[in-house]
């Protein structure tokens, strides 16, 4: 079992729809969770971070965290063609000397005009 | 603007010929990371520095070495590149270990011929 697993893509949604991206992780002591967007051939760019159970909203993006279920998701409302990219879920462990992230393989999202 | 800069953006090297990739940052972050990312895969952490403290991942091949002469710069040395080392190499920084996100440079695309 991978440490961080994302729903296999590709995911295709029409423009204006809600895109839902999911991620599960295996390490129960994980403390921080991030969503990165990566355009083809480019480096990852942070779009959301979440540390506590519940929802966190930033513009069209909402991150949801459920530590009991070891599950984190990203919702993109009013999807735009410019949102077409690979979305990487990243998880940081809970121990003190662990300034590193374990990444999922990513889910590729295509938003069709 | 404060940022993470990698040079070169593209590097072609011969099989077995040592190559060095560089990363600089103006964010004054304590932690610097090197990730390897192959096509359609998750970024894989090779090692990281917390200040001058070097932390190697257990499965990072000995062929990969790193140097951090000061806070701003970090280098990735590949002593004898093989065809399997062709990948995007990502440098990232963060403020501290634990609960924090990583800021990525643009990446260096390494081709081995």
Interface residues (C-beta under 8 A of the other chain):
Chain A: X4 X31 X32 X34 X41 X42 X43 X44 X45 X46 X49 X51 X88 X90 X92 X96 X97 X98 X99 X100 X101 X102 X103 X104 X105 X106
Chain B: X31 X33 X40 X41 X42 X43 X44 X45 X48 X50 X55 X88 X90 X94 X96 X97 X98 X99 X100 X101 X102 X103 X104 X105 X106 X107 X109
